[in-house]
């Protein structure tokens, strides 16, 4: 189904994209300057291929996280090789996820475990099990955000230098991360692994522990499972793709 641009926009301006005059408009509640200067939009704009012709952009909504825009949605009128392409964009930028690989001191079977977090996810109307994760804060510090989220969600406090960036190991700079919904969103997830050693008593204490940042509405329960059983415990794309990256990087002796 094609997108029809409303002709009765209450405001508009023009910007240059790839040497083409692009019309910018927005719904009545949209401040065009705020939208155009958001990192969500500027990051998207700088990656536009030179042969794409962007004729118009209409901003529909945005949501603030504190003083910065967290989510923003717009419709793009773009032509690629003479063909108009689907142009709905939900821009939320990058996220991080952390696969914690746990070894138990003194265990002879060398079994590996991981910590998953269970929390209410309103968009899917259920409590969902997933790996610890968090949104970038606008500074682009992937490992810093990952370390912060691991502390808040799993109550594992570490130096960010102890995290291993699996995305970088696997792809160098080819991809920013794992892309989740490329048909509608710019979201990517930078995937890290952290190796953690505990006693059997410490591992048992982690099971069912309540964590999270209450001020941010996070009520989280920890779940411990064998690394080999993650695929049976959750359909979380972050968890499943992290397990795959971990296994392939380990096979290639990169971890």
N, C-alpha and C positions, 0 to 999 in steps of 0.2 A: 504494500500500500504506500503510495507516495505521500509526501508532506506538502501541504498547501500553506504558504505564508500569508498571514493576514495583511490586508492592505491598509488597515486603519491603526497602524502603530501610533502611539502617543508621542514617540520620540525616536530619533534616529541620528546617526552620524556615520562617517566613513573613515575607514583605515586602509592602509596599503598592505596587501598580502600577496607576495610573489609578483609584485609590480602590477597588481590588479586592484581596482577600487572596490573595496568590499563594504557593503551596507551593513551597519550594526544597528539593531533595534532591540527593544525589550518590553516585557509586560509592564503594566503601570507601576508595580511595586519595585521595579529594578532600577538601581542606580548604575548607569552604563559605565561610568568611570571606575566604580568599585569592581564591577564584573570584569572589565578589560584589564585591570591591574592585578587581579587575583593570580596567585601562582598557578592555580589549576588551569587557567586560560593561557597564560604566557608560556607555561611549559608545553602545552598542547600546540600552541601556535608556532613555536620555534622548530618543532619537528615536522611541520607540514612539508611534504615533498615539493620540489620546485615545479613539477609539471602538473600539480593540482591547481585548478582554478576555483577559488573560493569567492562566490558572488555575494553571499549574505550570511549573517549570523544573527539569530534571534534568541536572546536570553529569556528563559522562562522562570527560573527560580534559583535561589541560593540559600544555604544554611550556614550560620556562623558557629564556629567553635571558639568561644572567647571573642577575640578581636579579629580573627582571620576567617576567611571563607573555608569551610570544610568540604561541603558538597555544592556543586553548581550544575545546572542543566541548561543546555541550549540546543537549538536546531541549526544545522549548517546546510546551506545551499552550495554544494560542491560538485564540480564536474571533473571527471577523470577520464582521459582519452576520449572526450566527446560524449561520455555517458554520465548522467546524473546518478550519484551514489547515495545510498541511505545515509542520512546525516544527523540522527539523534545522538547526542553526546551527554552522558552522565559522568562528569569529571570529579573524581575524588582523590586522584593521585596515588602515591605509593604507600605500601604497608610493609611490615616486617613480620616474619613468623620464626619461631625458634623450636627446633627439634632437640629435646634434651635426651642424650644417650647416657643412661645411668648404669654404672657397674657397682656391684656389691662387694665390699671388702671381704676377703676370705672365701668367697664362693668359688668352688672348684669347677662348676659347670660352665662358668663364663657367660651366664645368661645376661642379656641386656634388657633394660627396662626403659620406659619413658614416662613422663608426666603429661597428662592431658587435663584440660580445664573444662568444667561443665558450667554453663551460664545461660540465662534466658536470652533468646534471640527473637525479638518481637517480629521482625519481617517474616520469619518462617513459623511463628506461633508455637515454639517449643523450646525446651531446655536442650542445648546442643553440646556435644562433646567435640573438642577440637584441640589443636596445639596452641600454646600461648602465642599471642599476636597483638599488634598495635599499629595505629596509623602514624605516619611521619608527622613531625611537628612544624614543617615548613623550612627547617634548617638543612634538611637532606642528610642528617647524621644517622645512617642506617644502623650501625652497630650501637650507637648511643641509645637510640630508641628501643632497640632489641633488648639491651641490658636492662633498661628501665622497666619495660613490660614484663620481663622475666621476674624481676623483683616484685612488681605489683601483683601479677597474676599467679605466679607459682611460688612466691616467697623464697626465691633463690637469688641471692644478691651477689653479683660478680662484677669484675672489671670488664668493660666492654672489649678490651684487648684479648680476652679469653674466648671470645666468640669466633667461629670460623664461618666465613661468608661462602656458602655453597654455590650461590648464584655466580659469584666472581670466579670460583674455581672451575665451574662447568662451562661458562660462556664468555669469560673475560668481560669485555664491554659490549658484546653483541646485543644482549638483552638487559633491560633494567631489572627484570625479575620474571616470575611466573605471571602471565596474563590470564585473567579469569573470565572476562566477558567482553572480548574484543569487538563484538557486534554492537555494543551500546556504551561501553565504559572504557576509560583509560586505566583502570585499576591494575596495578602490578604488585606482586608480593616478593620482596627480597627474602630469601630463605637462608637461615643460619642454623648451625648445629653447635651444641655445647656439650662437652663431655664432663660428666659429674660422677664422683665416687662417693658412696655413702656406706654406712653400716646397715645391716639388716634391720636393726631397730629404728634407725633414722628413716629408712624406706617405708617401714610399716606406719610410722607416724605421719607420713605425707598423705597416705590414703584417706580421703574424706575430709581433709583439712579445708577450712573456709578461709578464703583470701579475697583480694580485690580492693579497689579504691572506692569506698562507699560514696564519697562526694561525687564521683563520676557515674554513680548508679551501678557499679559492678559488685555483684554478689556471686562469688566463684567458689566452686567445690573442686578439689583436686581428685584425679583418678590416676592410679598407677596401673600400667599394664605392660606385658612383655612387648618388646619392640616388634617381634615377629607377629604379634596379634593385633597391631594397630588397625590393619585393614578390616578386621572383623568388628572393631569397636566403634568406628566412625566412618562416615562418608565425607568428612571434611576434606576439601580439595587441598588445603595447605598441608594437612597431615600426610595424605596419600602421595602427593608430589614430593614432599620432603623425604619420605621413606625411599622413594625411587632414586632421588638424587644421592642420598646417603649411601645406598647400596651400590650404585654405579660408580660413585667417586671412590668408595672403599675398594671395589674390584680393580679400579685403575690405580690404586695405591696413592691416591691424592689426599686421603684423610689419615 
